[in-house]
């Protein structure tokens, strides 16, 4: 369990955003805009969009149900997370 001091220090340096309920990412506080990219496991790009940072970012994706890589980057950091997208 992390101490309160570590958590307070981290909260000043970074914040957590939610992207379409697909992923929750911790990003640096200095970021004001992100490039969001969604690719399949073969590297085909389905989305490459620049968005303003809010606590919740909504992006439109028209992809088949499957596992994808969601990458968020701003020039100073890059974060990639595997996500499962399910179409209903």
Order of alpha helices (4+ residues) and beta strands (2+ residues): alpha-beta-beta-beta-beta-beta-beta-beta
